[in-house]
């Protein structure tokens, strides 16, 4: 077989491959999408995915099936999507842990956040809030700070677990304020919230989507927000910045990602559709009611945000010697 024939055959294969990719991009999507969530059904992340997914499904005229794959700080879900076929039909709820914390908390991961995923845009965020129960006697941020300064290490504070956004927000708060508390890490936020309401722990670092029902019912008192501005759902709760701690700002946040090799045209379509979904008034109201703040951003803005978050939190994790190995 002649060399020219080999070259011609190779060119034909490449042309056919690129043509098929182009055709796929033009007709995308023509089948249901799988939305992988690294946390159990019924939680804040799951609610955000299902709410946004329902709107995206309408826009794309295709079903979107939420696939909950909880475990190991969303590592199981992340590994699954990183190895999935890069055709735009498998997408991932990508949060602080997936894209920022895990690569600093673990010496070895079976996925690489910066290499294995293409980011499509942000969905929502929620500030972390120091909360208490009515039984504690703490009624506002001033009383909280006075007690914490007067009695170092007297107060214990629950979080959703070591390496969680809640834990890292606590570490940031303690570093910036010089205040020391006894950290009680739980295996998830649900049991921690139950123990807070039951008086087993006096304080908890809470994300609003997990506890907004308890806050509305008066079973939990929000004292201090770890946000840049006051939380719209909690307008009477001051921020750490208002108390003079300008660097205390911490959120749980969620974005959307796909396998890195997903065709650019498909990425661009999904990103544009995601931004449109996040601007839908009904979606925004549902998120607001559940404790989220809708944060529609494009892919590049998400990349910039994740890079800034990585620099900030990796430095904190290293300085506080936090590890999950």
N, C-alpha and C positions, 0 to 999 in steps of 0.2 A: 504494500500500500504506500502510495507516494506521500511525501511530506506535505505538499500543498493540500492534499485531500484531508490530512490530519488537521491542518490549520483551518480549513474551510468547515470541517465538522465541528471543531471547537467553537468557532464563531457562530455557527448555527445554534449550538446548545446555549451559548451565552445570550444570543438574541432572543431565543425562545423563552429563556428564563426571565430576562428583563421584561419581555412582552407580557408574560404571565403575571409578574409582579404589578406591572402597570394596569393590566386588566382587573386584577384583584383590587387594586387601590380605587379604580374608577367605580367598581360595583360595591365597594365596601359600605356598610356591612350587609351581607346577604344570608346570615345565619345568626342564631342567638349568641350572646356574649356571656362569658363567665366572669363574675366579679368576685375575686378572692379576698376574704376578710380574715385577718389573723387572730380574731377574738370571737368569743361565743355569741350566739344569737341573743338578741335582747339588750345588749349593751349599747353604749353611746356610739361606738364606731360602727356597729352593725346598723343602728338607726340611721346614721348619716349616709351609709352606703345604700340602704334600701330606699331612703327618701330621694336621694340624688339619682339613684339608678332608675327609679320609676319615671322620673322626668326625662332622663336620657333615653330610656326605652321609647317613650313617645316621640322624641325628636328623631331617633334613628330608625324608627319603625321596625324594631327587632326586640324580642324578649331579652332581658338581662337577668341572669340567674345568680343570686348571691350564694357563694360557696364558703361557708364558715370552716376555717381550718385553724382552730386555736392551738396555742402551745408555744412555750419557750420565747415569750416576748415577741410573737409574730414571726419568729425565725422559720418555723415550719411553712407558713404561707409564703414567706419571701423566697425561700429556696424553691418551692413549687413553681412560682411565677417566673423566677430567674431561669428555670430550665424549660419553661413552656414554649410551645411553638410561637415564634414572633410574627404573628399574622394579625394582631389587633383584636383577637377574640378572647384573650385572657388578660384581665386588668387587675390591678392590686390597690387596695387601700394602703397607702404608704404614709406612715406617721413618724414621729420623733424617733421612736425605737428603731424602726426599720432602716431609716435613712441616716440617722445621726448617732444615737447612743450605742447600738449594738457593736459597731466596729471599734469602739473604745472600751466597752465593758468586757468583750471577749477577745482573747488572744487569737482565736481562729474562728472564722465563720465560713460556711459553705456557700456564701454568696458575697459579692462585692458591691456595696451600694452604688458606688460611683461608676462602675463598669457594667453591671448587669441590668440596670434599669434606665429607661428613658422617662423623664418626668413630664407630665402633661399639664399640671397646674394644681393650685391649691383648691380645697373645698371649704374647710371651716376650721375654726380654732376656738378654744375656750381657756380663759386664764385659770390658774390654780388659785384656790382660796383657802386660807386658814379658817376652819370652822370649829364650832363647839356645840355642846348640847345645853338646853336650858338649865340642867342640873348643875352645871359647872359654876354658875354665878358670874361668868364673864359675859359682859353685855356689849362691849364695843372694843375698837382697836386700842384706845388709850388704856383701858383696863388690862387688856392682854399684854401690851408692851410693858406696863408697870409691873405686872406680876412676873413676867419672864425675866426682867432685869433684876427684880428683887430676889427671886428664887431660882438661880441657875440650876438646870437639870432636875428641877422639881416636877416640871410638867412633861408628860409623855405625849407623843404625837404619832398618830397612825398614818401610814401611807399604803398605797396599793402594792408595794413590794420594792425590794432593792433594785435599783436601776430604772425604776419607773419615772415618768415625768414628775410625779408627785414627790418621790424621794429626792430627785435632783433639784426640784424647786426648793425643798426644805434645806438641802445642803447650801444652795445659793443664798437663801435667806439667812442662815446661820453665819455663813462666811461674811456677808456684807454687814450684818447687824452686830456681830460679836456675841450673839445670844446662843446659848447651848440648851438643847432639849433632848429628851430620851426618845430615840427613834424606835417605833414599833412597826416593823414591816409585816404586812399581811400578804397572803397569796391571792391578790386581787382586791378590788375596792369594795365589793358588796359586803363581805363579812366585816371589814373595817368600819363601814358605815353603820352596820347593825350594832356593833360594839360601841360606837360613838353615841348613838341614840339610846343605847341601854346603859350608858354611864361607865362602861368598862375602861374606856380611854377618854381623857378630857378634851383632846384636840385631834383634829384630822386635817391633813392637806387634801383637799377635795377638788375634783374637776366638776364643774357645774352640771354637765349632762348626766353624770352618775348620781347626783344628789338634788337636782332641782325640785323633784317631788317632795323630798323631805324638807327642803327649805321653805317651799310654799306652804307646807302643812305646819310649819313652826316647830318641827321636831329637831331641826338643825339651825344654828345661828351662824351666819357668815360674819366673820370679824374683819378680815384683812385680805385684800385682793393683790395677787402678784401680777398686776397688769399695768400697762402704760397709762391707760385712762380708766375711769370708773366703768364697771361692767353695766351695759344698758339694762340688763335684767335685775341688777342689784345697785341702783343708783345711790343708795345711802351708805354703801360700804366703801370706805376709803382705800386707797392703794398704798403700797409700801413706798412708792415714790412720793406721795403726799406727806409721808412721815419723814422724808429726808433721805431715803435709800434709793437713789436714782438708778442703780444697776440691778435692782431686784425686779425682774420681769421674766415670767415663765408661763408657758401655755402648753396645753395639749393641742396638737394640730394634725390635720389630715390632708393629704393630697392624693393624686392618682398617678399611677405609674404602669408602664408596660415593659416587656422584655426589650433590651437595648436594641436588638436588630430589627425591631418592628419598622416597616417602611415609613419613611418620613411623611409621605402624603397621608398615611393612616394616622400617624401621630398628630399631624396638624388638624385633621378633621376631628379627632377625638378631643383635642385640646379646645378647639373652637366650640364644639358642642357642650363640653363641660362648662366653659365660661357662661354660655347661654343658659344652661340649666341652673347654675348657681345664682343667676340674676332673676330667675323666675320668682315673682312675688309670693306665690304659694309655697314654694320651696323655702324661701327665706323666712317666711312666717313660721313654718313648721320647725325649722332649725332654731329660730329664736325661742320658741315656746319650749324647746327641749334643752335649752342651755348652750346651744352653739351660736357662733357668729359666722355668717356666710362670708367667705373671703375669696371671691373669684379672682384668680390671677392666671396669666399665661405661663407657658412652659419656662421661658427664660427667667421670668420673675421668681418662679418657684426654685429654679436652680440657684439663683443668687441668694434667696432666703435660706435654703438648705446649707449652702456654703457658709453663710454667716453663723447659722446655728451650730454647724459642725465645729467651727473655730471656737465658739464660746463654750460649748458644753464639753468638748474634748479636753479643753484646758481645765475645766472644773473637775471632771472625772479624774484626771491625772493628779491634780493638786490635792484632792480629797482621798486619793488611793482607793477608789471604788472599783471592784472587779466582780464578775460573775463566773469566773473560771474556778 
